Amino acid sequence: MSVKACDDNIRKTLALALEMITLADQGDAEREDTGCGIIYGIMRDCGYKLQQMAEKEKSKHIAKGWWKENR
């Protein structure tokens, strides 16, 4: 059975959230002013929120029997 498009989009969302968190950490470590710190703080917060929401949705899809671990 192929992966549902909605599940694939959740996988992509989780990857994007992780990329946002990673970039925010790197950007915060390398920043040279407070304005950038604000940007990276917001990015980090949004990344974690997005990750949390996508994980909840993934759990719902697992409960419905839709989620396939192996692609």
C-alpha angles and dihedrals in degrees: 000000000000125000114268113245090235091056091048089052091052089052090051091047091053090050091049092049090052090048090051092051092047093048091047091053092048093044092048091051092050101038123122102197142031095251090066089046090059091050093050093044091054091045091051093048092048092046092054092045091049090048091051093049093046092049090053091050090047089054090053091051091049090052090052090051093242099113118095115191097202118062 
